[in-house]
Amino acid sequence: MEEDAAFLRYGYLSTEKAAAVRAEVAKLCSELRPHALGLVSSFGVPGAFLSPIAFNWIDSNAWSSSSA
């Protein structure tokens, strides 16, 4: 939904409902964020497949999204 406005363009969602969905996605992402490292680690993806940010996840994500 974030990248494709077809839901709005074709009238599947009103702008108000689309805003509510975006707010809910942001809320859910903030709830998931503290668990992201453990969740990703549990998949056992080899380091060669991870981007450089994955190796320093804590420092790379130390900023607060609420202060942006």
N, CA and C of each residue as an Amber inpcrd file, in Angstrom:
protein
   204
   0.8130000  -1.1970000   0.0000000   0.0000000   0.0000000   0.0000000
   0.8490000   1.2500000   0.0000000   1.9670000   1.2140000   0.6930000
   2.8120000   2.3980000   0.7740000   3.3530000   2.7810000  -0.5980000
   3.6410000   1.8010000  -1.4230000   4.2910000   2.0670000  -2.6890000
   3.3380000   2.0830000  -3.8810000   2.1080000   1.6850000  -3.6920000
   1.1640000   1.6140000  -4.8090000  -0.1510000   2.2550000  -4.4020000
  -0.4660000   3.3640000  -5.0200000  -1.6700000   4.1210000  -4.6660000
  -2.9330000   3.5720000  -5.3380000  -2.8550000   2.3840000  -5.9150000
  -4.0090000   1.8220000  -6.6130000  -5.2060000   1.6630000  -5.6830000
  -4.9590000   1.3560000  -4.4220000  -6.0580000   1.2120000  -3.4680000
  -6.8640000   2.5080000  -3.3850000  -6.1650000   3.6250000  -3.4180000
  -6.8490000   4.9180000  -3.3780000  -7.4070000   5.2820000  -4.7470000
  -6.5930000   5.0920000  -5.7570000  -6.9720000   5.4790000  -7.1210000
  -8.2560000   4.7850000  -7.5690000  -8.4210000   3.5350000  -7.2350000
  -9.5960000   2.7910000  -7.6770000 -10.7000000   2.7380000  -6.6320000
 -10.5350000   3.5080000  -5.5730000 -11.5950000   3.6470000  -4.5920000
 -11.7670000   2.4910000  -3.6240000 -10.7580000   1.6250000  -3.5150000
 -10.8670000   0.5160000  -2.5650000 -10.7880000   1.0040000  -1.1240000
 -10.0430000   2.0900000  -0.9180000  -9.8990000   2.6800000   0.4110000
 -10.0960000   4.1840000   0.3230000 -10.7160000   4.7470000   1.3120000
 -10.8060000   6.2030000   1.3860000  -9.4590000   6.7190000   1.8820000
  -9.2080000   7.9920000   1.7260000  -7.9500000   8.5550000   2.2110000
  -7.8540000   8.4180000   3.7280000  -8.9880000   8.5140000   4.4160000
  -8.9870000   8.3680000   5.8750000  -8.6020000   6.9440000   6.2820000
  -9.1670000   5.9670000   5.5870000  -8.8450000   4.5680000   5.9240000
  -7.4020000   4.2500000   5.5520000  -6.9240000   4.8120000   4.4510000
  -5.5270000   4.5990000   4.0640000  -4.6000000   5.1900000   5.1220000
  -4.9480000   6.3590000   5.6510000  -4.1500000   6.9730000   6.7150000
  -4.1750000   6.1050000   7.9670000  -5.3290000   5.5150000   8.2710000
  -5.4410000   4.6380000   9.4400000  -4.5850000   3.3840000   9.2520000
  -4.5580000   2.8500000   8.0420000  -3.7360000   1.6710000   7.7600000
  -2.2620000   2.0250000   7.9200000  -1.8360000   3.1670000   7.3820000
  -0.4380000   3.5810000   7.5180000  -0.0650000   3.7520000   8.9920000
  -0.9600000   4.3350000   9.7760000  -0.6970000   4.5220000  11.2050000
  -0.5750000   3.1710000  11.9130000  -1.4270000   2.2340000  11.5530000
  -1.3780000   0.9020000  12.1740000  -0.0940000   0.1700000  11.7910000
   0.3260000   0.2930000  10.5410000   1.5720000  -0.3290000  10.1060000
   2.7420000   0.2460000  10.9000000   2.7680000   1.5640000  11.0760000
   3.8380000   2.1980000  11.8450000   3.8270000   1.7000000  13.2900000
   2.6440000   1.5710000  13.8730000   2.5160000   1.0870000  15.2530000
   3.0270000  -0.3550000  15.3640000   2.6210000  -1.1970000  14.4360000
   3.0490000  -2.5940000  14.4650000   4.5510000  -2.7290000  14.2490000
   5.1070000  -1.9130000  13.3630000   6.5550000  -1.9460000  13.1330000
   7.3050000  -1.5350000  14.3920000   6.7930000  -0.5330000  15.1050000
   7.4680000  -0.1030000  16.3370000   7.3830000  -1.1890000  17.4100000
   6.3070000  -1.9620000  17.4240000   6.1920000  -3.0640000  18.3730000
   7.1300000  -4.2190000  18.0070000   7.3180000  -4.4300000  16.7290000
   8.1710000  -5.5180000  16.2450000   9.6500000  -5.1710000  16.3310000
   9.9720000  -3.9040000  16.2350000  11.3580000  -3.4560000  16.1530000
  12.2630000  -4.0410000  17.2340000  11.8820000  -4.0620000  18.5110000
  12.7900000  -4.6170000  19.5220000  13.0740000  -6.1070000  19.3380000
  12.2610000  -6.7830000  18.5770000  12.4050000  -8.2260000  18.3790000
  13.0230000  -8.5730000  17.0240000  13.3150000  -7.5640000  16.2180000
  13.7650000  -7.7960000  14.8470000  15.0660000  -8.5790000  14.7720000
  16.0390000  -8.2240000  15.5960000  17.3320000  -8.9060000  15.5340000
  17.1830000 -10.3920000  15.8460000  16.4650000 -10.7090000  16.9070000
  16.2520000 -12.1160000  17.2450000  15.4620000 -12.8490000  16.1810000
  14.4760000 -12.1850000  15.6320000  13.6520000 -12.8000000  14.5900000
  14.4780000 -13.1130000  13.3490000  15.2500000 -12.1460000  12.8980000
  16.0810000 -12.3580000  11.7070000  17.1470000 -13.4080000  11.9880000
  17.7420000 -13.3580000  13.1700000  18.7650000 -14.3510000  13.5310000
  18.1960000 -15.7660000  13.5200000  16.9390000 -15.8980000  13.8990000
  16.3260000 -17.2280000  13.9540000  16.1810000 -17.8750000  12.5860000
  16.2330000 -17.0810000  11.5210000  16.1380000 -17.6460000  10.1730000
  17.4410000 -18.3160000   9.7490000  18.5580000 -17.9870000  10.4200000
  19.8380000 -18.6130000  10.1000000  20.3870000 -18.2310000   8.7420000
  20.1340000 -17.0110000   8.2930000  20.6350000 -16.5650000   6.9950000
  22.1550000 -16.3940000   7.0930000  22.9110000 -16.9920000   6.1760000
  24.3690000 -16.8510000   6.2090000  24.7900000 -15.3890000   6.0750000
  25.8580000 -15.0210000   6.7680000  26.3410000 -13.6500000   6.7560000
  26.6160000 -13.1170000   5.3620000  27.0260000 -13.9740000   4.4430000
  27.3330000 -13.5350000   3.0790000  26.1050000 -12.9640000   2.3680000
  24.9200000 -13.3210000   2.8220000  23.7000000 -12.8500000   2.1930000
  23.1450000 -11.5830000   2.8470000  23.7520000 -11.1570000   3.9440000
  23.2590000  -9.9960000   4.6700000  23.9750000  -8.7340000   4.2040000
  23.2680000  -7.6280000   4.2390000  23.8910000  -6.3560000   3.8820000
  24.7460000  -5.8840000   5.0560000  25.6560000  -4.9430000   4.8180000
  26.5370000  -4.4720000   5.9060000  25.7760000  -3.9530000   7.1210000
  24.5940000  -3.3710000   6.9300000  23.8390000  -2.8420000   8.0630000
  23.4500000  -3.9580000   9.0350000  23.3060000  -5.1650000   8.5320000
  22.8930000  -6.2790000   9.3790000  23.9640000  -6.6320000  10.4100000
  25.2170000  -6.3410000  10.1110000  26.2880000  -6.6940000  11.0280000
  26.4370000  -5.6830000  12.1600000  25.8680000  -4.5330000  12.0120000
  25.9270000  -3.5210000  13.0660000  24.5200000  -2.9820000  13.2720000
  23.5640000  -3.8900000  13.4200000  22.1500000  -3.5340000  13.5030000
  21.8690000  -2.6050000  14.6680000  22.4320000  -2.8590000  15.8080000
  22.1280000  -2.0600000  16.9960000  22.5770000  -0.6200000  16.8060000
  23.8210000  -0.4100000  16.3660000  24.2900000   0.9560000  16.1310000
  23.5330000   1.6210000  14.9870000  23.2300000   0.8580000  13.9460000
  22.5390000   1.4220000  12.7840000  21.1080000   1.8130000  13.1080000
  20.5300000   1.1960000  14.1270000  19.1440000   1.4790000  14.4880000
  19.0100000   2.1280000  15.8610000  20.0820000   2.7460000  16.3200000
  20.0700000   3.3760000  17.6420000  19.2550000   4.6590000  17.6620000
  19.0480000   5.2700000  16.5090000  18.2610000   6.5080000  16.4640000
  16.8150000   6.1920000  16.7310000  16.1050000   7.1420000  17.2410000
  14.6950000   6.9650000  17.5570000  13.8520000   7.4690000  16.4110000
  12.9770000   6.6410000  15.8970000  12.1050000   7.0630000  14.7990000
  11.1340000   8.1530000  15.2600000  10.8930000   8.2520000  16.5530000
   9.9880000   9.2820000  17.0390000  10.6530000  10.6600000  17.0760000
  11.9820000  10.7050000  16.9990000  12.6710000  11.9940000  17.0040000
  12.9410000  12.4970000  15.5940000  12.6160000  11.7170000  14.5850000
  12.8700000  12.1190000  13.1990000  11.8230000  13.1000000  12.7200000
